[in-house]
């Protein structure tokens, strides 16, 4: 964003409905501009009809030979309860051969079915619906059942021994792009649920044994804010630390079905030692750097309503602003395996261009790897965020994109990056 756009954004950011209308009108005025669909510093491999999902998971297997994906067969509309997507993996040269292993009716365009690897054993997990209730299934590479968890999963620990569960049906009302069309929500009409069995739970893998940690009401009672009264509350975006000893999650509440407030919390894997980070009203996307630090695009209490990429220290008031000289908008970050590079993206700008980029934390420099124009059909809950993700070696990037006119799973090989081999830029 330029300075004028940033000033306007700051003036309307607390009114999401108005902000959406203004952004859409602004982009349509500039739509005739002759902008290429793709400008890239590297060749992009495009797999139309597939996508992975969110940016906070690694879709590659432990040996980097297999790449997880969803395959869809519906037109560009919101999924309906009867719509199924296939889950499976690519392998072969440049990951071009797809192997479906199962089907699911619990998925969305933003996060898919929370498809993810379970440790390094060649098993994968995804959410599904069974007799009207959301569950998580674990299968092997041939699609054979390994186990079923009685609640849907948001995140699996790095060692594959446990998972954080929360309610996805609850998201349909206030975060429809992240909920599932299938399945029932017994707390649908309740603004602040008190049932711990439908709050945050830890599931053991593969036994499925559940330990219920908190209800939504339990968390709302900790350091309550005046804006919480009468609001609609929910949990989302859990994420384990690299060692799996702690995890973070977002507590969100929606006021008047318009303004969303968010705070970031962490706790240990048993729900103990809870901590509320010193954010203000906004927290969006997260990435652990190491067991002690997590990056979030957020506000900070003592800095007011200004948005930044912030590196917080868990269980501490310490924080560091990241990339203030080069970042003016939200994105979906992920640290490279060596922790030097932050991979992230942007939402469509005035010309509907999304940037795929790297930030060098040593030299504090931003590199544009690709500029991709997103057609207007990919808007609102149908949007196609890039959600970029590293492979295990830190040499290849996977992202979802609609720049060809069809949602596709894409990969881009950057090779080994260091001072002698910096990223190539557009």
C-alpha positions as CSV (number, residue, x, y, z in Angstrom):
1,X,0.0,0.0,0.0
2,X,1.1,3.5,-0.7
3,X,0.8,6.3,1.9
4,X,-2.6,7.5,0.7
5,X,-4.0,3.9,0.6
6,X,-2.5,3.2,4.0
7,X,-4.1,6.3,5.5
8,X,-7.5,5.4,4.0
9,X,-7.1,1.8,5.3
10,X,-6.4,3.0,8.8
11,X,-9.4,5.2,8.7
12,X,-11.9,2.4,7.8
13,X,-10.2,-0.7,9.2
14,X,-12.5,-0.9,12.2
15,X,-15.6,-1.2,9.9
16,X,-15.0,-4.4,7.9
17,X,-18.2,-4.1,5.8
18,X,-17.3,-0.5,4.6
19,X,-13.7,-1.5,4.0
20,X,-14.7,-4.4,1.8
21,X,-17.0,-2.3,-0.3
22,X,-14.3,0.5,-0.8
23,X,-11.5,-2.0,-1.7
24,X,-13.7,-3.8,-4.2
25,X,-14.8,-0.5,-5.9
26,X,-11.2,0.7,-6.0
27,X,-10.0,-2.5,-7.6
28,X,-12.8,-2.4,-10.2
29,X,-11.9,1.1,-11.2
30,X,-8.4,0.0,-11.9
31,X,-9.3,-3.4,-13.5
32,X,-8.7,-2.2,-17.1
33,X,-5.0,-1.6,-16.3
34,X,-2.8,-3.8,-18.5
35,X,-1.2,-5.9,-15.8
36,X,0.3,-9.4,-16.7
37,X,-1.2,-12.4,-15.0
38,X,2.3,-13.5,-13.8
39,X,5.7,-12.0,-13.4
40,X,8.2,-14.3,-11.8
41,X,11.9,-14.6,-11.0
42,X,11.6,-18.4,-11.2
43,X,9.6,-20.9,-13.3
44,X,6.4,-21.9,-11.7
45,X,4.9,-25.4,-11.9
46,X,1.1,-25.2,-12.0
47,X,-1.3,-28.0,-11.1
48,X,-4.8,-26.8,-11.9
49,X,-7.7,-28.4,-10.0
50,X,-5.6,-28.8,-6.8
51,X,-4.8,-26.8,-3.7
52,X,-3.3,-27.4,-0.3
53,X,-4.7,-24.9,2.1
54,X,-3.2,-22.8,4.9
55,X,0.3,-21.5,5.3
56,X,1.0,-22.8,8.8
57,X,1.6,-26.5,7.8
58,X,4.3,-28.2,5.7
59,X,2.7,-30.2,2.9
60,X,5.9,-32.1,2.1
61,X,6.7,-35.5,3.7
62,X,9.7,-35.8,6.0
63,X,11.9,-36.8,3.0
64,X,10.5,-34.1,0.7
65,X,9.4,-36.8,-1.8
66,X,5.6,-36.4,-1.4
67,X,3.4,-33.2,-1.6
68,X,0.0,-33.2,0.0
69,X,-3.0,-31.8,-1.9
70,X,-6.7,-31.6,-2.2
71,X,-8.4,-32.3,-5.6
72,X,-11.8,-30.6,-6.1
73,X,-14.4,-31.2,-8.8
74,X,-17.0,-28.4,-8.0
75,X,-17.2,-25.1,-9.7
76,X,-16.1,-21.9,-8.0
77,X,-18.7,-21.6,-5.3
78,X,-18.9,-22.3,-1.6
79,X,-18.8,-26.1,-0.8
80,X,-22.2,-27.6,0.0
81,X,-22.8,-30.4,2.6
82,X,-22.8,-33.1,-0.1
83,X,-19.6,-31.8,-1.9
84,X,-16.6,-34.0,-1.4
85,X,-12.9,-33.3,-2.1
86,X,-10.2,-35.9,-2.6
87,X,-7.1,-35.8,-0.4
88,X,-3.8,-37.4,-1.4
89,X,-0.3,-36.6,-2.4
90,X,1.9,-35.9,-5.4
91,X,5.2,-37.6,-6.1
92,X,7.4,-38.3,-9.1
93,X,9.5,-35.9,-11.1
94,X,8.6,-32.3,-10.0
95,X,5.7,-33.8,-8.0
96,X,3.4,-34.3,-11.0
97,X,1.7,-37.6,-10.3
98,X,-1.3,-37.5,-7.9
99,X,-2.3,-40.4,-5.7
100,X,-5.8,-39.9,-4.1
101,X,-6.1,-41.8,-0.8
102,X,-9.5,-40.7,0.6
103,X,-12.5,-38.3,0.2
104,X,-13.9,-35.8,2.7
105,X,-17.0,-33.6,3.1
106,X,-15.4,-31.4,5.7
107,X,-13.4,-28.8,3.8
108,X,-13.2,-25.2,2.7
109,X,-11.2,-23.2,0.2
110,X,-9.0,-21.5,2.8
111,X,-7.8,-24.4,4.9
112,X,-9.0,-27.5,3.0
113,X,-9.7,-30.3,5.4
114,X,-6.7,-29.5,7.6
115,X,-4.8,-32.1,5.6
116,X,-1.4,-32.7,7.3
117,X,1.3,-35.3,7.9
118,X,1.3,-37.3,11.2
119,X,4.9,-37.3,12.2
120,X,7.4,-39.0,9.9
121,X,5.7,-42.4,9.5
122,X,4.0,-41.8,6.2
123,X,0.5,-41.3,7.6
124,X,-1.8,-38.3,7.0
125,X,-4.7,-36.8,8.8
126,X,-7.7,-34.9,7.5
127,X,-11.1,-33.8,8.9
128,X,-14.3,-35.4,7.7
129,X,-17.9,-35.8,8.8
130,X,-19.4,-39.0,10.3
131,X,-23.0,-39.3,11.1
132,X,-23.4,-35.5,11.1
133,X,-20.4,-35.0,13.4
134,X,-17.0,-33.7,12.5
135,X,-14.1,-36.1,13.1
136,X,-10.5,-36.5,12.0
137,X,-9.3,-39.5,10.1
138,X,-5.8,-40.9,9.9
139,X,-4.8,-43.1,7.0
140,X,-1.7,-44.5,5.5
141,X,-0.4,-43.8,2.0
142,X,-2.6,-46.5,0.5
143,X,-5.7,-45.0,2.2
144,X,-6.0,-47.7,4.8
145,X,-7.6,-46.5,8.1
146,X,-5.1,-46.0,11.0
147,X,-7.4,-44.3,13.4
148,X,-10.3,-41.9,13.9
149,X,-10.4,-38.9,16.3
150,X,-13.8,-38.0,17.7
151,X,-13.2,-34.2,17.1
152,X,-11.9,-32.3,14.1
153,X,-8.3,-31.2,14.3
154,X,-6.6,-27.9,13.8
155,X,-3.0,-28.8,14.3
156,X,-0.9,-32.0,14.8
157,X,2.2,-31.9,17.0
158,X,5.5,-32.2,15.1
159,X,6.2,-35.7,16.4
160,X,2.7,-36.8,15.4
161,X,1.6,-38.0,18.9
162,X,-1.2,-35.5,19.7
163,X,-3.4,-33.0,18.1
164,X,-5.3,-29.8,19.1
165,X,-9.1,-30.0,18.4
166,X,-11.7,-27.3,18.2
167,X,-15.2,-26.7,16.6
168,X,-15.2,-25.9,12.9
169,X,-19.0,-25.9,12.5
170,X,-19.0,-22.9,14.9
171,X,-17.0,-20.8,12.3
172,X,-19.9,-20.9,9.8
173,X,-21.6,-17.9,11.4
174,X,-18.7,-15.5,11.7
175,X,-15.8,-16.9,9.7
176,X,-17.6,-18.7,7.0
177,X,-14.5,-19.2,4.8
178,X,-13.0,-21.4,7.6
179,X,-16.0,-23.4,8.6
180,X,-17.5,-26.6,7.0
181,X,-20.8,-26.8,5.2
182,X,-21.3,-30.3,6.6
183,X,-21.9,-31.3,10.2
184,X,-24.0,-29.8,13.1
185,X,-23.1,-27.2,15.6
186,X,-24.9,-27.8,18.9
187,X,-23.8,-24.4,20.2
188,X,-24.9,-22.4,17.1
189,X,-27.2,-20.1,19.0
190,X,-24.9,-19.7,22.1
191,X,-22.7,-16.6,22.1
192,X,-20.4,-17.9,24.8
193,X,-20.3,-21.7,25.1
194,X,-19.5,-23.2,28.4
195,X,-19.1,-26.9,27.4
196,X,-15.4,-27.8,27.6
197,X,-15.9,-30.9,25.4
198,X,-16.6,-28.5,22.5
199,X,-13.9,-26.0,23.4
200,X,-10.2,-26.8,23.0
201,X,-9.2,-30.5,23.4
202,X,-6.0,-32.5,23.0
203,X,-6.3,-35.9,21.2
204,X,-3.8,-38.6,21.6
205,X,-2.7,-40.2,18.3
206,X,-3.5,-42.8,17.2
207,X,-5.7,-43.9,20.2
208,X,-8.0,-40.9,19.9
209,X,-8.1,-40.5,23.7
210,X,-9.4,-36.9,24.4
211,X,-8.4,-34.5,27.1
212,X,-10.7,-31.4,27.2
213,X,-8.7,-28.3,28.1
214,X,-10.9,-25.2,28.0
215,X,-14.4,-24.1,27.1
216,X,-14.7,-20.8,25.2
217,X,-16.2,-19.3,28.3
218,X,-13.2,-20.5,30.4
219,X,-10.8,-18.4,28.2
220,X,-13.2,-15.4,28.0
221,X,-13.1,-15.2,31.8
222,X,-9.3,-14.7,31.8
223,X,-8.6,-10.9,31.7
224,X,-11.9,-10.1,30.1
225,X,-12.2,-7.0,27.9
226,X,-15.3,-4.8,27.8
227,X,-15.9,-5.5,24.2
228,X,-16.5,-9.2,25.0
229,X,-19.9,-8.6,26.6
230,X,-22.7,-9.9,24.3
231,X,-20.2,-10.9,21.6
232,X,-20.0,-14.2,19.7
233,X,-16.9,-16.1,20.8
234,X,-14.8,-18.8,19.2
235,X,-11.4,-20.5,18.9
236,X,-9.3,-20.8,15.8
237,X,-5.7,-21.2,14.4
238,X,-4.0,-23.5,16.9
239,X,-0.4,-24.1,16.2
240,X,2.2,-26.3,18.1
241,X,5.7,-25.0,18.8
242,X,8.6,-26.8,17.0
243,X,9.2,-29.1,20.0
244,X,5.4,-29.7,20.5
245,X,5.7,-28.7,24.2
246,X,3.4,-25.7,23.8
247,X,0.8,-24.4,21.4
248,X,-0.8,-21.1,20.6
249,X,-4.4,-20.4,19.5
250,X,-6.6,-17.4,18.8
251,X,-9.6,-16.4,20.9
252,X,-11.9,-14.3,18.7
253,X,-15.1,-12.5,19.4
254,X,-17.4,-10.7,17.0
255,X,-19.4,-7.6,18.0
256,X,-22.6,-6.8,16.1
257,X,-21.7,-9.3,13.4
258,X,-19.2,-6.8,12.1
259,X,-16.1,-6.0,14.2
260,X,-13.8,-8.9,15.1
261,X,-11.5,-8.7,18.1
262,X,-8.7,-11.2,18.6
263,X,-6.1,-12.1,21.2
264,X,-3.3,-14.6,21.1
265,X,-2.8,-17.2,23.9
266,X,-0.4,-20.0,24.5
267,X,-0.3,-22.9,27.0
268,X,1.5,-26.2,27.4
269,X,0.3,-29.4,25.7
270,X,-1.8,-30.3,28.8
271,X,-3.5,-26.9,28.9
272,X,-1.3,-25.6,31.8
273,X,0.6,-22.4,32.2
274,X,-1.7,-20.2,30.0
275,X,-0.3,-16.9,28.7
276,X,-2.0,-14.0,27.0
277,X,0.3,-12.1,24.6
278,X,0.5,-8.3,24.8
279,X,-1.5,-7.7,21.6
280,X,-4.3,-5.2,21.3
281,X,-7.4,-5.9,19.2
282,X,-5.9,-7.6,16.1
283,X,-4.0,-10.8,15.6
284,X,-4.1,-12.6,12.2
285,X,-1.4,-15.0,11.0
286,X,1.2,-16.8,12.9
287,X,4.5,-18.6,12.5
288,X,6.8,-20.1,15.2
289,X,10.5,-19.2,14.8
290,X,11.6,-21.4,17.6
291,X,10.2,-22.7,20.9
292,X,10.5,-19.3,22.5
293,X,9.4,-16.9,19.7
294,X,6.3,-16.6,17.5
295,X,5.7,-14.1,14.7
296,X,2.3,-12.6,14.3
297,X,0.8,-9.9,12.2
298,X,-0.9,-7.9,15.0
299,X,-1.3,-4.8,17.1
300,X,0.6,-4.3,20.3
301,X,-1.0,-2.8,23.4
302,X,1.6,-0.1,24.1
303,X,1.7,0.9,20.4
304,X,-2.0,1.4,19.9
305,X,-3.8,0.4,16.7
306,X,-0.8,0.3,14.3
307,X,-0.4,-3.1,12.6
308,X,3.0,-4.8,12.4
309,X,4.7,-8.1,12.0
310,X,5.7,-8.7,15.6
311,X,8.1,-11.3,17.0
312,X,6.8,-12.1,20.4
313,X,8.6,-14.0,23.2
314,X,6.3,-16.6,24.7
315,X,5.5,-16.1,28.4
316,X,7.1,-12.6,28.3
317,X,6.3,-9.0,27.6
318,X,9.3,-8.9,25.2
319,X,8.6,-8.3,21.5
320,X,10.4,-7.0,18.4
321,X,8.9,-5.3,15.3
322,X,10.0,-7.1,12.1
323,X,10.3,-5.5,8.7
324,X,8.8,-2.1,9.6
325,X,10.7,-0.5,6.7
326,X,9.3,-2.9,4.0
327,X,5.9,-4.3,5.2
328,X,2.7,-2.3,5.1
329,X,0.1,-5.0,4.9
330,X,-0.9,-8.4,6.3
331,X,0.4,-11.7,4.9
332,X,0.8,-15.4,5.6
333,X,4.3,-15.9,7.1
334,X,6.4,-19.0,7.5
335,X,10.1,-19.3,8.6
336,X,12.6,-21.1,6.5
337,X,14.1,-24.3,8.1
338,X,17.3,-22.3,8.9
339,X,15.1,-19.5,10.4
340,X,16.9,-16.8,8.4
341,X,14.2,-16.2,5.7
342,X,10.5,-15.3,6.2
343,X,8.4,-16.5,3.4
344,X,5.1,-14.5,3.1
345,X,2.7,-12.9,0.6
346,X,0.1,-10.1,0.3
347,X,-3.5,-9.9,-0.5
348,X,-4.5,-8.5,-3.9
349,X,-3.5,-4.8,-4.3
350,X,-5.2,-2.1,-6.3
351,X,-4.5,-4.0,-9.5
352,X,-5.4,-7.4,-7.9
353,X,-1.7,-8.3,-7.8
354,X,-0.5,-10.6,-5.1
355,X,3.2,-10.6,-4.1
356,X,5.1,-13.7,-3.2
357,X,8.2,-12.6,-1.3
358,X,11.0,-13.4,1.0
359,X,12.3,-11.3,3.9
360,X,16.0,-11.7,4.9
361,X,16.0,-11.2,8.7
362,X,19.8,-10.7,8.6
363,X,20.0,-8.0,6.0
364,X,16.4,-6.7,6.6
365,X,15.7,-6.8,2.9
366,X,12.5,-7.8,1.0
367,X,12.7,-9.8,-2.2
368,X,9.8,-10.2,-4.7
369,X,9.8,-13.8,-6.1
370,X,6.6,-13.4,-8.1
371,X,3.8,-11.0,-8.8
372,X,0.5,-12.8,-9.6
373,X,-2.7,-11.2,-10.7
374,X,-5.8,-12.7,-9.0
375,X,-9.0,-12.6,-11.1
376,X,-12.1,-11.0,-9.5
377,X,-13.8,-14.4,-9.3
378,X,-11.5,-15.1,-6.4
379,X,-13.0,-12.8,-3.9
380,X,-14.3,-12.9,-0.3
381,X,-14.7,-16.5,0.9
382,X,-13.8,-17.8,-2.6
383,X,-10.5,-15.9,-2.6
384,X,-7.3,-17.7,-3.4
385,X,-4.6,-16.6,-1.0
386,X,-1.1,-17.7,-1.9
387,X,-0.5,-19.2,1.6
388,X,3.1,-20.0,0.8
389,X,5.0,-22.9,2.4
390,X,8.6,-24.2,2.5
391,X,9.7,-27.7,1.8
392,X,11.7,-29.4,4.5
393,X,15.1,-28.5,2.9
394,X,14.2,-24.9,2.4
395,X,14.8,-25.1,-1.4
396,X,11.3,-25.2,-2.8
397,X,8.1,-23.1,-2.2
398,X,4.6,-24.4,-2.5
399,X,1.6,-22.0,-2.8
400,X,-2.0,-21.9,-4.1
401,X,-2.8,-19.4,-6.9
402,X,-5.6,-18.4,-9.2
403,X,-3.5,-16.3,-11.6
404,X,-4.2,-18.7,-14.5
405,X,-8.0,-18.3,-14.0
406,X,-8.3,-21.6,-12.1
407,X,-7.3,-22.4,-8.6
408,X,-4.1,-24.4,-8.7
409,X,-1.3,-25.9,-6.5
410,X,2.0,-24.3,-7.6
411,X,5.6,-24.9,-6.7
412,X,8.7,-22.7,-7.3
413,X,12.3,-23.9,-6.8
414,X,14.6,-21.3,-5.2
415,X,17.5,-23.6,-4.4
416,X,19.9,-23.0,-1.5
417,X,19.7,-19.4,-0.4
418,X,22.6,-17.6,1.3
419,X,24.8,-14.5,0.9
420,X,26.5,-16.0,-2.1
421,X,23.1,-17.1,-3.6
422,X,20.5,-14.5,-2.8
423,X,16.9,-14.8,-4.1
424,X,16.3,-13.7,-7.7
425,X,13.8,-10.9,-7.9
426,X,11.1,-9.8,-10.3
